[in-house]
Amino acid sequence: MLTLSLDKPSGQRVDVDIASFDGSAIAGEDYVALLLATVSLTPGQTTKRVTIGLIGDLLPEPAESFAVHLSNAVNAVIGKDTGTVKILGGA
């Protein structure tokens, strides 16, 4: 689960697009892709949780990662547009 946050409350609805991009983790094999989703925060709301499904299997794997990218913000300015999600490996 990811948390998007605003540094201060807005008096207006805030919308931002979010999409995922493969790294060592592959969409459809390791996680459920976010092709392009719009996340909305209501006036006064400062955080919004975004769930990205993980796809488990029974094979031991090293830690893997993928990126998420924010774009097209409405009523806000994006401070950091890309982040990395790490899927911890298991034995």
MOPAC internal coordinates of N, CA, C and O (Angstrom, degrees):
PM7 1SCF
backbone

  N    0.0000 0     0.00 0     0.00 0    0    0    0
  C    1.4472 1     0.00 0     0.00 0    1    0    0
  C    1.5317 1   108.16 1     0.00 0    2    1    0
  O    1.2310 1   121.02 1   -44.20 1    3    2    1
  N    1.3052 1   115.66 1   135.80 1    3    2    1
  C    1.4564 1   122.43 1   177.52 1    5    3    2
  C    1.5235 1   108.74 1  -107.72 1    6    5    3
  O    1.2310 1   120.77 1   -27.21 1    7    6    5
  N    1.3088 1   116.14 1   152.79 1    7    6    5
  C    1.4542 1   120.33 1   175.02 1    9    7    6
  C    1.5205 1   108.64 1  -121.67 1   10    9    7
  O    1.2310 1   120.80 1   -59.36 1   11   10    9
  N    1.3181 1   116.08 1   120.64 1   11   10    9
  C    1.4615 1   121.93 1   172.54 1   13   11   10
  C    1.5187 1   106.56 1   -91.67 1   14   13   11
  O    1.2310 1   120.49 1   -40.36 1   15   14   13
  N    1.3313 1   116.66 1   139.64 1   15   14   13
  C    1.4585 1   117.72 1  -178.86 1   17   15   14
  C    1.5151 1   111.75 1  -140.05 1   18   17   15
  O    1.2310 1   122.00 1   -29.98 1   19   18   17
  N    1.3303 1   113.78 1   150.02 1   19   18   17
  C    1.4499 1   122.71 1   174.09 1   21   19   18
  C    1.5231 1   107.23 1  -102.23 1   22   21   19
  O    1.2310 1   120.20 1   -34.09 1   23   22   21
  N    1.3245 1   117.22 1   145.91 1   23   22   21
  C    1.4589 1   118.80 1   179.53 1   25   23   22
  C    1.5273 1   112.17 1   -74.89 1   26   25   23
  O    1.2310 1   120.59 1   161.83 1   27   26   25
  N    1.3363 1   116.47 1   -18.17 1   27   26   25
  C    1.4624 1   120.36 1   174.85 1   29   27   26
  C    1.5289 1   108.09 1  -154.17 1   30   29   27
  O    1.2310 1   120.07 1   -25.13 1   31   30   29
  N    1.3295 1   117.48 1   154.87 1   31   30   29
  C    1.4594 1   120.35 1  -179.98 1   33   31   30
  C    1.5358 1   111.35 1   -63.08 1   34   33   31
  O    1.2310 1   121.10 1   -32.17 1   35   34   33
  N    1.2954 1   115.50 1   147.83 1   35   34   33
  C    1.4629 1   121.61 1   175.81 1   37   35   34
  C    1.5260 1   108.59 1  -109.30 1   38   37   35
  O    1.2310 1   120.67 1   -33.14 1   39   38   37
  N    1.2958 1   116.32 1   146.86 1   39   38   37
  C    1.4615 1   120.93 1   175.55 1   41   39   38
  C    1.5207 1   112.01 1   -82.64 1   42   41   39
  O    1.2310 1   120.57 1   176.87 1   43   42   41
  N    1.3248 1   116.51 1    -3.13 1   43   42   41
  C    1.4630 1   121.72 1  -179.43 1   45   43   42
  C    1.5262 1   109.67 1  -122.79 1   46   45   43
  O    1.2310 1   121.13 1   -19.55 1   47   46   45
  N    1.3173 1   115.44 1   160.45 1   47   46   45
  C    1.4676 1   120.44 1   173.33 1   49   47   46
  C    1.5280 1   108.54 1   -64.30 1   50   49   47
  O    1.2310 1   120.70 1   -42.96 1   51   50   49
  N    1.3201 1   116.26 1   137.04 1   51   50   49
  C    1.4594 1   122.48 1   177.96 1   53   51   50
  C    1.5259 1   108.37 1  -113.17 1   54   53   51
  O    1.2310 1   120.73 1   -50.95 1   55   54   53
  N    1.3255 1   116.22 1   129.05 1   55   54   53
  C    1.4554 1   122.38 1   176.65 1   57   55   54
  C    1.5210 1   108.87 1  -120.24 1   58   57   55
  O    1.2310 1   120.83 1   -37.63 1   59   58   57
  N    1.3260 1   116.03 1   142.37 1   59   58   57
  C    1.4597 1   121.20 1   175.57 1   61   59   58
  C    1.5273 1   107.88 1  -147.76 1   62   61   59
  O    1.2310 1   120.82 1   -39.18 1   63   62   61
  N    1.3096 1   116.04 1   140.82 1   63   62   61
  C    1.4571 1   121.06 1   176.92 1   65   63   62
  C    1.5227 1   109.02 1   -87.84 1   66   65   63
  O    1.2310 1   120.75 1   -35.61 1   67   66   65
  N    1.3251 1   116.17 1   144.39 1   67   66   65
  C    1.4574 1   122.29 1   178.16 1   69   67   66
  C    1.5250 1   108.34 1  -134.03 1   70   69   67
  O    1.2310 1   120.85 1   -41.93 1   71   70   69
  N    1.3167 1   115.97 1   138.07 1   71   70   69
  C    1.4621 1   121.65 1   177.99 1   73   71   70
  C    1.5237 1   108.49 1  -142.40 1   74   73   71
  O    1.2310 1   120.65 1   -26.79 1   75   74   73
  N    1.3254 1   116.37 1   153.21 1   75   74   73
  C    1.4564 1   121.02 1   178.24 1   77   75   74
  C    1.5263 1   110.27 1  -106.30 1   78   77   75
  O    1.2310 1   121.50 1   -25.59 1   79   78   77
  N    1.3343 1   114.73 1   154.41 1   79   78   77
  C    1.4638 1   121.59 1   179.33 1   81   79   78
  C    1.5218 1   108.33 1  -138.85 1   82   81   79
  O    1.2310 1   121.01 1   -45.21 1   83   82   81
  N    1.3166 1   115.67 1   134.79 1   83   82   81
  C    1.4634 1   120.69 1  -178.65 1   85   83   82
  C    1.5155 1   112.36 1   -60.75 1   86   85   83
  O    1.2310 1   122.08 1   -33.42 1   87   86   85
  N    1.2931 1   113.62 1   146.58 1   87   86   85
  C    1.4642 1   123.36 1   168.14 1   89   87   86
  C    1.5131 1   104.36 1  -126.80 1   90   89   87
  O    1.2310 1   120.36 1    56.24 1   91   90   89
  N    1.3186 1   116.93 1  -123.76 1   91   90   89
  C    1.4622 1   118.81 1   173.13 1   93   91   90
  C    1.5299 1   110.55 1   -75.10 1   94   93   91
  O    1.2310 1   120.06 1   156.26 1   95   94   93
  N    1.3335 1   117.49 1   -23.74 1   95   94   93
  C    1.4674 1   122.11 1   172.43 1   97   95   94
  C    1.5280 1   108.17 1   -86.33 1   98   97   95
  O    1.2310 1   121.12 1   -42.16 1   99   98   97
  N    1.3266 1   115.46 1   137.84 1   99   98   97
  C    1.4614 1   121.84 1  -174.90 1  101   99   98
  C    1.5262 1   109.99 1  -111.94 1  102  101   99
  O    1.2310 1   120.99 1   -50.41 1  103  102  101
  N    1.3439 1   115.72 1   129.59 1  103  102  101
  C    1.4687 1   120.92 1   176.42 1  105  103  102
  C    1.5237 1   108.79 1   -60.78 1  106  105  103
  O    1.2310 1   120.86 1   -41.73 1  107  106  105
  N    1.3215 1   115.96 1   138.27 1  107  106  105
  C    1.4541 1   121.54 1  -179.59 1  109  107  106
  C    1.5129 1   112.91 1    88.53 1  110  109  107
  O    1.2310 1   120.12 1   160.07 1  111  110  109
  N    1.3321 1   117.38 1   -19.93 1  111  110  109
  C    1.4666 1   121.69 1   176.10 1  113  111  110
  C    1.5248 1   111.16 1  -110.92 1  114  113  111
  O    1.2310 1   120.91 1   138.16 1  115  114  113
  N    1.3310 1   115.86 1   -41.84 1  115  114  113
  C    1.4619 1   121.01 1  -175.17 1  117  115  114
  C    1.5271 1   113.48 1  -113.80 1  118  117  115
  O    1.2310 1   120.23 1   152.00 1  119  118  117
  N    1.3068 1   117.16 1   -28.00 1  119  118  117
  C    1.4650 1   121.16 1  -179.33 1  121  119  118
  C    1.5320 1   109.36 1  -152.16 1  122  121  119
  O    1.2310 1   121.03 1   -15.48 1  123  122  121
  N    1.3213 1   115.63 1   164.52 1  123  122  121
  C    1.4585 1   121.87 1   178.77 1  125  123  122
  C    1.5279 1   108.23 1   -91.23 1  126  125  123
  O    1.2310 1   120.64 1   -59.90 1  127  126  125
  N    1.3231 1   116.39 1   120.10 1  127  126  125
  C    1.4652 1   121.32 1  -175.39 1  129  127  126
  C    1.5209 1   112.34 1   -64.00 1  130  129  127
  O    1.2310 1   121.36 1   -34.50 1  131  130  129
  N    1.3249 1   115.00 1   145.50 1  131  130  129
  C    1.4630 1   122.75 1   166.98 1  133  131  130
  C    1.5156 1   104.95 1  -104.50 1  134  133  131
  O    1.2310 1   120.19 1   -79.92 1  135  134  133
  N    1.3118 1   117.25 1   100.08 1  135  134  133
  C    1.4588 1   119.70 1  -175.65 1  137  135  134
  C    1.5152 1   110.83 1   -68.86 1  138  137  135
  O    1.2310 1   119.81 1   131.48 1  139  138  137
  N    1.2705 1   117.97 1   -48.52 1  139  138  137
  C    1.4641 1   123.98 1   172.20 1  141  139  138
  C    1.5192 1   106.44 1  -173.74 1  142  141  139
  O    1.2310 1   121.25 1   -73.77 1  143  142  141
  N    1.2964 1   115.21 1   106.23 1  143  142  141
  C    1.4569 1   121.07 1  -179.13 1  145  143  142
  C    1.5144 1   108.44 1  -119.47 1  146  145  143
  O    1.2310 1   120.53 1   -33.61 1  147  146  145
  N    1.3184 1   116.59 1   146.39 1  147  146  145
  C    1.4606 1   120.94 1   175.59 1  149  147  146
  C    1.5181 1   108.79 1  -101.82 1  150  149  147
  O    1.2310 1   121.16 1   -52.57 1  151  150  149
  N    1.3117 1   115.39 1   127.43 1  151  150  149
  C    1.4606 1   122.41 1   177.95 1  153  151  150
  C    1.5264 1   107.06 1  -105.93 1  154  153  151
  O    1.2310 1   120.76 1   -45.89 1  155  154  153
  N    1.3238 1   116.15 1   134.11 1  155  154  153
  C    1.4681 1   120.92 1  -179.08 1  157  155  154
  C    1.5160 1   110.62 1  -120.26 1  158  157  155
  O    1.2310 1   121.15 1   -41.69 1  159  158  157
  N    1.3208 1   115.40 1   138.31 1  159  158  157
  C    1.4566 1   122.42 1   172.55 1  161  159  158
  C    1.5249 1   106.96 1  -114.82 1  162  161  159
  O    1.2310 1   120.41 1   -47.89 1  163  162  161
  N    1.3117 1   116.81 1   132.11 1  163  162  161
  C    1.4561 1   120.97 1  -179.61 1  165  163  162
  C    1.5260 1   109.82 1   -76.68 1  166  165  163
  O    1.2310 1   120.00 1   -19.16 1  167  166  165
  N    1.3366 1   117.60 1   160.84 1  167  166  165
  C    1.4670 1   119.22 1   178.04 1  169  167  166
  C    1.5315 1   111.23 1   -52.64 1  170  169  167
  O    1.2310 1   120.80 1   -49.05 1  171  170  169
  N    1.3291 1   116.08 1   130.95 1  171  170  169
  C    1.4561 1   121.63 1  -179.92 1  173  171  170
  C    1.5202 1   114.59 1    90.21 1  174  173  171
  O    1.2310 1   119.89 1   161.32 1  175  174  173
  N    1.3177 1   117.82 1   -18.68 1  175  174  173
  C    1.4638 1   121.61 1   179.93 1  177  175  174
  C    1.5315 1   109.57 1   -78.17 1  178  177  175
  O    1.2310 1   119.97 1   -45.75 1  179  178  177
  N    1.3211 1   117.66 1   134.25 1  179  178  177
  C    1.4630 1   120.14 1  -177.97 1  181  179  178
  C    1.5294 1   113.82 1  -112.11 1  182  181  179
  O    1.2310 1   119.86 1   167.43 1  183  182  181
  N    1.3325 1   117.86 1   -12.57 1  183  182  181
  C    1.4622 1   120.00 1   176.71 1  185  183  182
  C    1.5193 1   110.82 1  -136.35 1  186  185  183
  O    1.2310 1   121.74 1   -27.70 1  187  186  185
  N    1.3167 1   114.27 1   152.30 1  187  186  185
  C    1.4648 1   120.89 1   176.37 1  189  187  186
  C    1.5182 1   107.38 1  -145.03 1  190  189  187
  O    1.2310 1   120.28 1   -51.08 1  191  190  189
  N    1.3035 1   117.06 1   128.92 1  191  190  189
  C    1.4592 1   121.61 1   178.20 1  193  191  190
  C    1.5171 1   110.30 1   -90.91 1  194  193  191
  O    1.2310 1   121.56 1   -41.61 1  195  194  193
  N    1.3210 1   114.62 1   138.39 1  195  194  193
  C    1.4622 1   121.93 1   178.86 1  197  195  194
  C    1.5254 1   106.94 1  -122.30 1  198  197  195
  O    1.2310 1   120.62 1   -55.21 1  199  198  197
  N    1.3119 1   116.42 1   124.79 1  199  198  197
  C    1.4546 1   121.12 1   179.88 1  201  199  198
  C    1.5181 1   110.05 1   -96.87 1  202  201  199
  O    1.2310 1   121.05 1   -50.79 1  203  202  201
  N    1.3169 1   115.59 1   129.21 1  203  202  201
  C    1.4597 1   121.99 1   173.82 1  205  203  202
  C    1.5232 1   105.98 1  -118.43 1  206  205  203
  O    1.2310 1   120.84 1   -59.90 1  207  206  205
  N    1.3297 1   116.00 1   120.10 1  207  206  205
  C    1.4515 1   120.13 1  -177.55 1  209  207  206
  C    1.5167 1   112.79 1   -70.76 1  210  209  207
  O    1.2310 1   121.25 1   -40.95 1  211  210  209
  N    1.3236 1   115.22 1   139.05 1  211  210  209
  C    1.4549 1   121.16 1   174.74 1  213  211  210
  C    1.5127 1   108.44 1  -101.97 1  214  213  211
  O    1.2310 1   120.71 1   -33.56 1  215  214  213
  N    1.3140 1   116.24 1   146.44 1  215  214  213
  C    1.4567 1   121.75 1   179.73 1  217  215  214
  C    1.5257 1   107.18 1  -108.21 1  218  217  215
  O    1.2310 1   120.76 1   -68.63 1  219  218  217
  N    1.3035 1   116.15 1   111.37 1  219  218  217
  C    1.4575 1   120.87 1  -178.02 1  221  219  218
  C    1.5153 1   111.71 1   -89.54 1  222  221  219
  O    1.2310 1   121.50 1   -21.85 1  223  222  221
  N    1.3061 1   114.73 1   158.15 1  223  222  221
  C    1.4585 1   121.07 1   171.95 1  225  223  222
  C    1.5189 1   107.73 1  -145.82 1  226  225  223
  O    1.2310 1   120.23 1    -0.59 1  227  226  225
  N    1.3028 1   117.16 1   179.41 1  227  226  225
  C    1.4601 1   120.69 1  -176.66 1  229  227  226
  C    1.5224 1   113.48 1   -96.59 1  230  229  227
  O    1.2310 1   120.18 1  -177.58 1  231  230  229
  N    1.3234 1   117.25 1     2.42 1  231  230  229
  C    1.4486 1   121.28 1  -178.76 1  233  231  230
  C    1.5258 1   110.97 1   -89.36 1  234  233  231
  O    1.2310 1   120.02 1   -44.90 1  235  234  233
  N    1.3316 1   117.57 1   135.10 1  235  234  233
  C    1.4644 1   118.50 1   175.07 1  237  235  234
  C    1.5275 1   110.04 1   -68.58 1  238  237  235
  O    1.2310 1   120.74 1   -44.76 1  239  238  237
  N    1.3071 1   116.20 1   135.24 1  239  238  237
  C    1.4668 1   121.35 1  -178.39 1  241  239  238
  C    1.5234 1   108.98 1  -137.36 1  242  241  239
  O    1.2310 1   120.32 1   -25.65 1  243  242  241
  N    1.3192 1   117.00 1   154.35 1  243  242  241
  C    1.4627 1   119.63 1   173.02 1  245  243  242
  C    1.5308 1   109.33 1   -73.62 1  246  245  243
  O    1.2310 1   120.67 1   -10.08 1  247  246  245
  N    1.3077 1   116.33 1   169.92 1  247  246  245
  C    1.4640 1   120.80 1   174.94 1  249  247  246
  C    1.5269 1   109.02 1   -59.86 1  250  249  247
  O    1.2310 1   120.75 1   -37.55 1  251  250  249
  N    1.3216 1   116.18 1   142.45 1  251  250  249
  C    1.4622 1   122.05 1   178.89 1  253  251  250
  C    1.5193 1   108.44 1  -132.36 1  254  253  251
  O    1.2310 1   120.27 1   -13.97 1  255  254  253
  N    1.3211 1   117.08 1   166.03 1  255  254  253
  C    1.4623 1   119.71 1  -179.83 1  257  255  254
  C    1.5203 1   111.24 1  -146.40 1  258  257  255
  O    1.2310 1   121.75 1   -19.58 1  259  258  257
  N    1.3290 1   114.25 1   160.42 1  259  258  257
  C    1.4622 1   122.25 1   172.50 1  261  259  258
  C    1.5129 1   107.48 1  -144.51 1  262  261  259
  O    1.2310 1   120.95 1   -14.73 1  263  262  261
  N    1.3186 1   115.80 1   165.27 1  263  262  261
  C    1.4646 1   120.95 1  -176.89 1  265  263  262
  C    1.5211 1   111.07 1  -106.70 1  266  265  263
  O    1.2310 1   121.23 1   -27.52 1  267  266  265
  N    1.3247 1   115.25 1   152.48 1  267  266  265
  C    1.4641 1   121.72 1   168.85 1  269  267  266
  C    1.5287 1   107.13 1  -121.98 1  270  269  267
  O    1.2310 1   121.52 1   -36.57 1  271  270  269
  N    1.3119 1   114.70 1   143.43 1  271  270  269
  C    1.4640 1   120.30 1  -176.89 1  273  271  270
  C    1.5197 1   109.15 1  -127.96 1  274  273  271
  O    1.2310 1   120.53 1   -47.38 1  275  274  273
  N    1.3222 1   116.60 1   132.62 1  275  274  273
  C    1.4636 1   123.34 1   176.48 1  277  275  274
  C    1.5189 1   109.04 1  -101.76 1  278  277  275
  O    1.2310 1   120.65 1   -38.21 1  279  278  277
  N    1.3322 1   116.36 1   141.79 1  279  278  277
  C    1.4664 1   120.73 1   178.85 1  281  279  278
  C    1.5224 1   110.06 1  -155.34 1  282  281  279
  O    1.2310 1   121.26 1    -8.14 1  283  282  281
  N    1.3077 1   115.19 1   171.86 1  283  282  281
  C    1.4771 1   123.72 1   172.77 1  285  283  282
  C    1.5266 1   113.62 1    53.24 1  286  285  283
  O    1.2310 1   120.22 1  -133.46 1  287  286  285
  N    1.3098 1   117.18 1    46.54 1  287  286  285
  C    1.4631 1   120.27 1   179.11 1  289  287  286
  C    1.5257 1   110.87 1   -68.22 1  290  289  287
  O    1.2310 1   121.14 1   -41.24 1  291  290  289
  N    1.3131 1   115.42 1   138.76 1  291  290  289
  C    1.4597 1   122.76 1   175.87 1  293  291  290
  C    1.5273 1   107.13 1  -117.82 1  294  293  291
  O    1.2310 1   120.09 1   -55.24 1  295  294  293
  N    1.3277 1   117.43 1   124.76 1  295  294  293
  C    1.4632 1   125.00 1  -179.51 1  297  295  294
  C    1.5317 1   112.82 1    68.65 1  298  297  295
  O    1.2310 1   120.44 1  -154.51 1  299  298  297
  N    1.3336 1   116.76 1    25.49 1  299  298  297
  C    1.4620 1   121.87 1   176.56 1  301  299  298
  C    1.5220 1   108.49 1  -160.46 1  302  301  299
  O    1.2310 1   121.30 1   -15.82 1  303  302  301
  N    1.3133 1   115.12 1   164.18 1  303  302  301
  C    1.4625 1   121.86 1   174.79 1  305  303  302
  C    1.5194 1   107.11 1  -115.93 1  306  305  303
  O    1.2310 1   120.30 1   -48.59 1  307  306  305
  N    1.3161 1   117.04 1   131.41 1  307  306  305
  C    1.4631 1   121.32 1  -179.79 1  309  307  306
  C    1.5277 1   108.81 1   -79.35 1  310  309  307
  O    1.2310 1   120.58 1   -57.24 1  311  310  309
  N    1.3247 1   116.49 1   122.76 1  311  310  309
  C    1.4609 1   121.07 1   179.20 1  313  311  310
  C    1.5166 1   111.80 1   -82.22 1  314  313  311
  O    1.2310 1   120.40 1   133.96 1  315  314  313
  N    1.3105 1   116.85 1   -46.04 1  315  314  313
  C    1.4680 1   122.52 1   178.37 1  317  315  314
  C    1.5177 1   106.66 1  -130.62 1  318  317  315
  O    1.2310 1   120.48 1   -64.11 1  319  318  317
  N    1.3304 1   116.70 1   115.89 1  319  318  317
  C    1.4541 1   118.91 1  -171.50 1  321  319  318
  C    1.5269 1   115.03 1   -91.18 1  322  321  319
  O    1.2310 1   119.68 1   167.22 1  323  322  321
  N    1.3287 1   118.22 1   -12.78 1  323  322  321
  C    1.4627 1   120.03 1  -179.20 1  325  323  322
  C    1.5194 1   110.57 1  -133.15 1  326  325  323
  O    1.2310 1   121.17 1   -41.14 1  327  326  325
  N    1.3142 1   115.38 1   138.86 1  327  326  325
  C    1.4573 1   121.29 1   177.10 1  329  327  326
  C    1.5180 1   109.33 1  -137.38 1  330  329  327
  O    1.2310 1   121.14 1   -15.25 1  331  330  329
  N    1.3173 1   115.42 1   164.75 1  331  330  329
  C    1.4557 1   121.85 1  -179.95 1  333  331  330
  C    1.5158 1   110.31 1  -115.10 1  334  333  331
  O    1.2310 1   121.17 1   -45.50 1  335  334  333
  N    1.3179 1   115.37 1   134.50 1  335  334  333
  C    1.4603 1   122.09 1   175.79 1  337  335  334
  C    1.5215 1   106.87 1  -107.65 1  338  337  335
  O    1.2310 1   120.78 1   -53.38 1  339  338  337
  N    1.3176 1   116.12 1   126.62 1  339  338  337
  C    1.4583 1   120.89 1  -179.02 1  341  339  338
  C    1.5281 1   108.69 1  -107.16 1  342  341  339
  O    1.2310 1   121.38 1   -50.71 1  343  342  341
  N    1.3305 1   114.97 1   129.29 1  343  342  341
  C    1.4601 1   122.15 1   175.01 1  345  343  342
  C    1.5214 1   106.00 1  -101.30 1  346  345  343
  O    1.2310 1   120.60 1   -63.68 1  347  346  345
  N    1.3105 1   116.46 1   116.32 1  347  346  345
  C    1.4591 1   120.16 1  -177.32 1  349  347  346
  C    1.5187 1   110.64 1   -70.17 1  350  349  347
  O    1.2310 1   120.49 1   -41.77 1  351  350  349
  N    1.3025 1   116.67 1   138.23 1  351  350  349
  C    1.4623 1   121.67 1   179.25 1  353  351  350
  C    1.5191 1   110.56 1   -79.46 1  354  353  351
  O    1.2310 1   121.90 1   -10.05 1  355  354  353
  N    1.2986 1   113.97 1   169.95 1  355  354  353
  C    1.4463 1   119.57 1   178.79 1  357  355  354
  C    1.5117 1   110.04 1  -144.64 1  358  357  355
  O    1.2310 1   121.37 1   -21.29 1  359  358  357
  N    1.2862 1   114.98 1   158.71 1  359  358  357
  C    1.4650 1   119.03 1   179.75 1  361  359  358
  C    1.4951 1   110.98 1  -109.19 1  362  361  359
  O    1.2310 1   120.10 1   180.00 1  363  362  361

